[in-house]
Amino acid sequence: MAARPTWQGHLKLSLVTCPVALYTATSSAGHVSFHLINPDTNNRIRMAPVDSGTGEPVERADLVKGFEVSKDEYVLMDDADFEKVKLESTRTIDIGQFVDEDDIDRLYWDDPFYVVPEKGVGAEAFAVIRDAMKAAGKIAIGTLVLRNRERQIALEVRGKGLVAWSLRPHDEVRDAGDFFDDIPAVTADKDMVEIATRIIDQKQADFDPSEFKDRYDDALKALIKAKQKGGKKALVAAPEPDDTNVIDLMAALRNSLKGSATGAKKAPAKARAPAKKSAAKKPAAKTKAA
């Protein structure tokens, strides 16, 4: 496997333990990225670390981390110090409980990782844990130290392996009431709701992430290519839609219904497949308690 593991350690269920590795399940390698450039020289700007007191540059390799305990007073920590933190979760994912997938509020789902057994004697133990989880139809909850933070994770079966989702801590999820409580209590007209429901029905489809394309990223690439060839392509900002007011809301709904019906005739929607549990739905993620 070409990718480098993000974490290596052991997966533990009671007295059954096996060596595993975690690999980041997503990639942003194809995204457009930019460097900071001095337009007068066309040279790239490099950010060099500088001592805030002396103004002198410092080699990155010589830097250590520091925790501020009071104004300008720090406790210094190097790599060896972090290695001394004696937590089982630095080297072991200990499965502590099993829950239903729907019990985990989607706001808590965070980053996905592929969990792969290391080659050797641990493969059979991994298969036992995996197949038992599949038979139970549950999500496993455990903890591990990842990127200098202990994280709660949710593990689910996927094919021959497992997917581990890091879960956001409760105190990182904002209370929805802080944002929703001030929404005006408006009761929608039932006839308008019925028309909107028919529009939704006409637009039903199976979720296919392969159909999603980052059009902004594509437009940036096209613009970069044009500028590379010396072109001066004019950019026209997309017009903002007008807000739909109460007076013409019913007309807008009826026209939308006609438009949806026309589109449906040109490209009939596929029959809806039975709902499947899959990791793809998490990051809409992954509000009961907030």
Secondary structure, DSSP 4 states (H G I P E B T S, - for coil): --SPPSEEEEEEETTEEEEEEEEE----TTS-----EETTTTEEP----B-TTT--B--GGG--EEEEEETTEEEEE-HHHHHT---GGGTEEE--EEE-GGGS-GGGEEEEEEEEEPSSTHHHHHHHHHHHHHHHT-EEEEEEEETTEEEEEEEEEETTEEEEEEE--GGGSPPTHHHHTTS---PPPHHHHHHHHHHHHHT-----GGG---HHHHHHHHHHHHHHTT--PPP-PPPPPPPPPSTTHHHHHHHHHHHHHHHHHHSPPPPPPPP---GGGGGG------
